[in-house]
Amino acid sequence: MAGKEVVLSVQDLSITYLTRRGRLQAVSHVSFDLHRGETLALIGESGCGKSTLNFGLMRLLPKNANTDTGKIVYTDRAGQKIDVLALNTRSLRKFRWSECAMVFQGAQNSLNPVIHVRDMIYDTANAHGLNNRGEVRERALELFRKVRLDPERVFNSYPHELSGGMRQRVLIALGLLLNPQVVIFDEPTTALDILTQRSILNVLRDLKEELGFSSIFISHDLAVAAEIADTVATMYAGEIVEMGPVNDIFYEPRHAYTLGLMEASPRLSVGREELDGIPGSPPDLVELPTGCKFHIRCPFAIETCKTTPPQLEQASIGHIVACYKSSEVLEKGKELRSVSSTARVARLS
């Protein structure tokens, strides 16, 4: 996304939780820039820090969480730079939903089951000073059409009268109600069947093209991330260990963890039926290992990995990675793809 304006800049962000055992390092020194019109996908195992990072961007963290270091700089439509962490309560309320919105996973938990969808729409608008119900209604109906819903029916329904996919699309429309520049999607296709997932992804792609917002997309489903993202960042134990253009990450991964995620995902195009899982478990985030946090599970690890954490370095244009053995990982990935292609040809012949 070189040359495009940066709308959200995250600089050296670290977030911890206070637990009975001590400080849990959920996000560690994360930095990235989100450009205008860009979709950044965050991928990784459950517990790697994806959701904590995005709740931190919205300042929706629970009371036992603390932002220890870093800056979050948002650039509004007028070009004014805003330090999100310095916003007072009133300014933060304005920032949320009108500048940066979030679509939570699990629509059944995000929509109030005892009030109509229309009342949730009106309440959201009223909270941001939009009191003309006629205008708010027209905006909501327009968005419902854009997300491929029957506007009048959905507007006057209770959430339980809608299917899971319909409720998720209501959440997307609600997130876009105030025309934010940045929208965060926290696994919006989780627990939906594959056809509904496809419908949601098509809706998101069309909305992004039409409305031009930037988005951060959290997912542990690599196929979904590959479908929707321009840029992909791999997170492990609270850190971004690799980030680059979507094609580079999926076809030329340079971190052992990214490669492991690819090999652990089912693919219809390969001949073999067994998946190669990543051995072991993620590290204890209260008592972190020394060196590279992935070295205990990494087949490429050397002695340096056990003592000295690798730094993010440029591997190619727009592609950064924190791995001492990135070249070997790249070659191994090419070898595995070659074997998969050979096996597929043999199986079809």
N, C-alpha and C positions, 0 to 999 in steps of 0.2 A: 504493500500500500504506500510505497514511497511517493512523496510529493503531495499526498493528501493531508489535510489539516487534522491535527490531533485534537480530539474532543475530550478524552479522558487520559490522564497520565498518572500512573501509579509508580511511586518511587520508593524503593527499599522498605516496603510495608511488612511489618511483623506483628502478629496477633497471638496472644497467649490466653489460656484459660486458667483460672485459679482452681485447683482441685485439692482433695485431701492429701494427695501424694506430692503435691508441689505444682509448679508452673508447667502446663502442657503447651508445647510450642506447636500451635495449629498452622500458622503461616509464618514463613521465615524468609525475610529479605526478598520479597517478590517485587519485581519491576516490569512494567510493560506499558506500551502506548496503544490506545484504541483510536483508530482513525475514522474520519467521517465516512459513513456507509459501510464500514467493515464489520464482519462477524468474526469474533474471536471465540474459538471453542476451547474449553478447559477439560482435559480428559485425565483419567486416573482412577485407581481403585477407590472404593468407599473409604472415607476417613483420611484422604490425602490432603484435605484443606480447601477443596473447590468451593463448597457452600460457605464455609467460614470467610473465605476471601471476599465473596460477593455480598454477604451480609455486612462485612466490614466496609465495603464501598458505599453501601446504603446507610451505614451507621445504625444497623438493626441488631447488633450483637447483644447477647444476654448480659446481665449485670456482672457475671463472674469473668467476663472477657475484657481484655485490655489491648488497645493498640499501642504497642511499645515504641515502635519507630516508624518513620516513613511519612510520606505526603500523598494526598490524593488531590490532584489539580484538575478541575473541570473547566472547560472553555464553553461559555454560553454562545447563543447565536449572534450576539453583539460583539463577540471577540473578547469579552471580559473573562479573566481567569479567576476562578473561585477555589479557595482552599476548603475542601469539603470538611476536613477534620476541625476546622476553626469556626464552622457555622454555628450560630446560636439556635435555640429551639425553634424560633419563628422562621428563620431563614432556612433551616433544615426541612421544616414542614413544607415550605414552598419548593425546595429543591426536589424532594421526593414526588414522584408522579408527574410533575410538570416539566422537570428537566431529566430526571432519571427514574425509570419505573422498573418494577420487578414482577415477573410472572412466576409464581411459586409452583412447585411440583405438588400433585395431589389436589386437584380442583375441589374435591369433596371436602377438604379441610380448609379451603380458602374462602369459600362462599358461605354466607350465613344461611342455614337451612330453613329458617323461619320467616324470612322476608323475601319479597319478590326481587328479581334481578333489577327491575327498574329502580327500586329503592336504593340498592347498592350503587347504582349509577349516579343517582341524585345525591346521595351522601358523599360520594367521592368528589363530585363537582362542587358541592357546597363547601366542603372542607378547604377548597382552593379558591373560593370567592366567586364561583360561577353559579349564580342564582336564577338565571333565566331558564326555566324548565323546558320551554319550547326549544331553545337552541341546544340544550344538553340532550334532549330526546332525539333531535334530528342527527346530532353527532353520533349518538349511540346506535341508532338505526343504520346509519351509513357504515359504521364499523362492523356491525353484525352482517351486513351484506358483504363487506370485504372479506370476512372470515367464513363466508358461505353458510350462514345461518338464516332461518326464516325470521326476519327482524321483529315483526309484531308479536309473533308467538313467543319468542325467547324473551323479549322485553317484559312481557307480562306473566312470565312463568316463575315458579319456585325452582330452586336448583334440583330438587329431587325429581322434577318432571322432565329433566333433560338427561341424555346419555352422558357417559364419561367424556367422549370426544367433544360433545357439544359444550359441556361445562368448561373444558379446557380452552375452547375457542372463545367462550364468554370471558374467561380470565385474560386472554390475549387482547380482546377488544377493550376490556376495562383498563388494562395497562397502557393502551394507546389513546385513551380518552382525552388526555390533556396534551397530546402531541409531544411527547418527550423526545429528546435527542438521542438518549441512550436507553436501551431496554435490556434487562438481565433476565434470561430464561433459565430457571433452575430445573433441569430435567423435565421439560414440559411434556415429553412423550412417554414417561415412565408409566407402567401398568396399563398402557393402551395396546390394543391388538395392532397387528402390523399394518392393516389397511387404514386404520384410524391414524396411526403414526404417519403414514404416507400422506394422508390428507392434511394433517397438521403441518408437516414440512412444506408441502406445496403452498399452504396459506402463508407461512412465514416468509417463504421466498418471494411470493407475490407482494406481500406487504412491504418488505424491505425495499424492493425495486420501486414501488409506487410512492412510499412515504419517505424513504431515504434515511431512516434512523440507523444508528450503529447499535450493535448488540454483542453481549457476552453470553455464550451458550454453554451451560454446564452439562456434561454427559459422561456416563461410563459406557455408553454404546458407541463404539467406534464407527459403525456404519452410519449412524445418524450424524455424528460429528463430520465425517467425510462429505456427507451430502450437503450440509448447511454452511460450513465454515469457509472463510477465506484464509484465516490463520489459525494454527492449532498450537496450544501450549500443553505439554505434558507435565503434570504435577506429581511429585512423590514426596511423602512425609513433609508436606508444607512448603516445598520448594518447587519452582519451575526449573526442570532439568533439561528441557529442550523446547524450542519454539521456532516456528517457521511457517512458510506457505504450506497450505494443506497438501499439495502434491509432494513436496519435499518430505514432509513428516510421514506420509503413508507409503511412499515408494522408495524413499532413501533415508530411513530413520538412522540416527547416529548415536543414540543413547541406548544402552542395553535394556533399560526398562521400557522404552517406547517399542523396541523390537519385540520384547517379551509380550507386551500387550497385543501387538499385531498377530503374533504366532498363537496367542491364546484365544483369538476370535475366530469363529467358524466362517468359512468362505465357501460359496457354492462352486467356485471356479477351480478348486484344487482337487487332486485325485485322492489324497490320503484322507482318512476319516477321523484319525485321532488328533486331538489338540495338544499342544505343548504348553502346559501351565507354567506359571512362574513359581519356582520352589519357595518354600518358607512363607513368612508373614511379614507385613509392614512392621517397622520398628516401633518400640515404645516411645511415644512422643514426650514423655516426662524424662526418661533416661535415654537420650539419643546416643547412637553409636558414634565413635570417632570417625574421622575421615568422611568418605562418601557414604551417605545414609543407605545407599543401595548395595554396598559392597558385599554384605553377608549373603545376598541372594543372587549376586551377579556372576555369571560364568566367565566373564572377561576380567575379573578383578585381579589386580597386582598388589604388591606390598604398599605402594604409594597410596592406593585407594583406601587402605585401612587407617592411614594416619593423617592424610592431607586432603581436605575437601576440594574437589575440582571447581574451577570458576567457569562461569558462562563465557564462551568464546565463539567468535564467528566461524562457522564451518563453510558457509557459502553466502551468497547475497540474501540477506533477510533471514538467515537460518543460524540460530545460536544453540550451543549445546554445552553441558557441563559433564564431560566424560574424558578420561585420559586415553581411552581405547576407542574413540569415535571412528577412526579409520577401519579398525578391525570389525566393529559393529556394522559399518556400512557394507563391507565385503561379505560378512556373514549373511546379511539381509539379501544381498544379490544372489548368493549361493542358494539360500532357501527358496527364493522365488524361482530360480532355475530348476531346482529339484521338483517343485510343485508343478511347474509347467510340463516337465518331462513325464511326471506321473499322470497328469491329466491326459496328455496325448496318448500314453500307453493304455490308459483305461478306456479311451474312446476308440482305439484302433482294434 
